[in-house]
Structures are given as structure tokens and as C-alpha cells.
Amino acid sequence: MLRENVDSFLQSLDAFHRGDFEPWLESFAEDGEFIPQRAPIQGTYRGRDALREFLADNAENFDVFHPSYHDVRGLGDRVLAIGTLRIRGKEGGVELAVPSALVVTYRDGKVVRFQDFADVRKALEAVGLS
């Protein structure tokens, strides 16, 4: 299952990069939970309709929204991914590379929880690797 989850994560990330969002959405369980870095402000997204709202918000507010992960590890039913989120807002035009540290939990081949901790240390702690 380790390799299958990593492969699923990488395939959905590749689709996201291409702007083909349906495979990314389909990688989530119907009740999947998505907790982006901006969750303290905008909240958690639950279900595919909410994920579509997240994508629409990104399209409205960002010229660039490109997640990239140089370290992806399978850990049982979870995937740990460490990298950066390259963003450029439509308003200011300033491009930033923001640290991103994901813990993605799978059940029956689907994402049930996807959380971006931003802080690598916190993501490692969440998977018991502190």
C-alpha cells in the first residue's frame, strides 16, 4: 500500500500541475477533508464540492499556484510530502516560495485527510518522526 499511496499522490499532483483538476478531485473520498495552510482564515474544506470552491478561489486570487515536493515518503496509510508552494497573487504580482509539508491520509485508495502543516517539524511530529 505504501507505493500505491505515493503513486496516487504523485499522479494527482501531476494532474494538478497540468490544470486537469478532475483527477485531483477524484483522488479524494466523497467526505475527504482538505486543510490548506490558509485554513485558520478560510476553514477546512470537506467533500469534493468544497474542493471545487478552493480551486475557484485559487483561480480568482492567484496567477501562479504551483505545489512542488522534493521529498515524498509512504508511511503506511499516509504520505509525507515536503517541498514548496510557489504562489503569485493577481493583485500584487509578487511571487513567493512558501514552505509546504503535507500529511495525506488514505483509506481504500482515496484521500480522507490532506493537511498542509507548512512547518516541516510539525508534519514530522504528526507522523511520529520528530
VOFI-917729 format. One record per residue (C-alpha): residue in three letters; y, x, z. Coordinates in steps of 0.1 Angstrom, whole numbers, plus 2048, in hexadecimal, padded with zeros to 3 digits. Last residue first. Example, Ala and Ser with C-alpha at 12.3 -4.5 7.8 and 13.67 -1.06 7.14 Angstrom:
// residues 2
SER7F5889847;ALA7D387B84E;
END
This chain:
// residues 130
SER88D864899;LEU86F85B883;GLY866839892;VAL870823874;ALA890816883;GLU898838891;LEU89784786F;ALA8AF82C862;LYS8C6832880;ARG8C7858879;VAL8CD852854;ASP8ED83E85C;ALA8F482583F;PHE8DC80D850;ASP8D47FA830;GLN8BB7E0838;PHE8A27CE822;ARG88A7B6833;VAL86F7A0824;VAL86B7B4803;LYS84C7A87F0;GLY82A7B97EB;ASP8187A4804;ARG8317AC81E;TYR84A7C9819;THR8647D8830;VAL8817EC821;VAL893805837;LEU8B1813826;ALA8C883082D;SER8E8831818;PRO90484A81B;VAL92383F807;ALA92E8507E7;LEU9518437E0;GLU96583B7C0;VAL9898307C4;GLY9938167AA;GLY9A88037C3;GLU9A27DF7B9;LYS9827E07A6;GLY9707F37C1;ARG95C8127B9;ILE93A8187C9;ARG9208337CA;LEU90582A7E5;THR8F48497F1;GLY8D28567FA;ILE8B5850813;ALA89983780C;LEU87F82D827;VAL86581581A;ARG8527FE832;ASP82F7EE834;GLY81F81083C;LEU83A82A839;GLY841832815;ARG85C84B810;VAL87A84D7F8;ASP89286B7FA;HIS8AB8707DE;TYR8B784C7DE;SER8D383F7C8;PRO8E681E7CB;HIS9008177B0;PHE91B7FD7B5;VAL93780579C;ASP9527EE790;PHE9507DC7B1;ASN95F7BC7BF;GLU95579F7A9;ALA9347AE79D;ASN92B7B77C1;ASP9337947CE;ALA91D7857B2;LEU90179C7BC;PHE9047927E1;GLU90576D7D7;ARG8E57737C2;LEU8D67827E2;ALA8DF7617F4;ASP8CC74D7DA;ARG8AF7657DD;GLY8A975F802;ARG8BC76B821;TYR8DC78081E;THR8E978F83F;GLY90E78D848;GLN92E794836;ILE9407AA84F;PRO9247B9864;ALA90E7B6845;ARG9247CF831;GLN9097EA833;PRO8F07D2823;ILE8D77BC836;PHE8C07AA81D;GLU8A679282B;GLY88A784816;ASP88275F81A;GLU87675B7F6;ALA86777E7F8;PHE87C7987E6;SER8707AD7C8;GLU87A78F7B3;LEU89F7957B9;TRP89B7B97AE;PRO8877AE78F;GLU8A3794788;PHE8BF7AD78B;ASP8BD7BF76A;GLY8DD7D276E;ARG8CB7F2762;HIS8D0802785;PHE8C27E2795;ALA8A37E577F;ASP89E80978A;LEU8A27FF7AE;SER8887E37A9;GLN8707FD79A;LEU8778167B6;PHE8707FD7D2;SER8517F07C1;ASP8448137BC;VAL84B81C7E1;ASN83A7FC7EC;GLU81B8027D6;ARG8198277E1;LEU81881D806;MET800800800;
END
